[in-house]
């Protein structure tokens, strides 16, 4: 039987890297998080950013956040 393509992904911030401020800014652009929530999430990494994201959404978030120095894992 063919391997089923995963249709939804969990986007996990494994590390915010050196430029936390930029990562927090980008997170707020990508999600509806407030400043405190975004900061707590970044400070508490590894943390889940989004569950049930489409492949497109997950890839977009990964690319955008990694451009700011974060490490992202898609599960």
N, C-alpha and C positions, 0 to 999 in steps of 0.2 A: 504493500500500500504506500502511496506517496507520503512524504513527510509533510505534515501540515504546517503551513506558513503561519508564524505567530501573527495575530492580528492586533493584539494590544500589548503595550509595554509599560513597565514601571520605570520611570526616570529617577535614578538615584545619584545624588551628589556625594561622591566618595571623598572628595577633598576640595576645599575652596582655593587652594593654592596661595600665592603670595599677595595677590591683589584682591583681597576680600571685598573692598568697597565697590570695585567694578563688578564683581560677581553678584553682589547684593543688588546693585542697580539693574543689572541684566535680568536677574530673577524677577524683580518687580515689573520689568517690561514684559516678561514672558507670562507672568502669572498675575493673579489679583491680590497678591500678598501685600500687606502693609509693611512699613519699614521695620518695625519691631519683629514681626513674624519672619521676614526675609533674613534679618540679622541673626535671629535665634537659629534658624535653619542652617545658615552658613557656619555659625559657631558650633553647632551640634553635629556637623558632618561625621560619619555618613548618615544622610537623611534622604527620605523619599521626597521628591519634588512633585511628581505627578504620577497618578495611577491611571490605568486604562487609557493611556495615550495611544493614538494611532501611530503607525510607523513614521509617517510624515511629521507629526507633532514631535515625537520622540527624537527623531534625527535633527529637527530644527533646533530644539532645545539643547541637545548635546553639542551641536556645532556652535551655537551662540555662546553657551557658557564656557566651552573649552577655548573659544577665542579670547575669553577674559582670564584664562589661566586655571579654570576649575577642572577637576577630573570627574567625568560623568560615566556612569555605568547604566546600560539598558538591560533590564531583566524581563 
